[in-house]
């Protein structure tokens, strides 16, 4: 997998940042703010989400007794 880059993290920060009263920023809002296309925002968010899932999975493996337990715990936490 391609690692999450600094520009990806900025997209993630803007997309998940403080939401106020509405539903939060949409892909279009983030794209306009950063001079990107909506498709680029979607791809960057997908890359960050994948990186975060992998970090979570690796962290769970560090404390699980075995791979089976790690996978079960990961699925419980991530609700996959």
Secondary structure, DSSP 8 states (H G I E B T S, - for coil): -----HHHHHHHHHHHS--TTSS---HHHHHHHHT--HHHHHHHHHHHHHHHHHHHHHHHHHHSSSHHHHHHHHHHHHT-
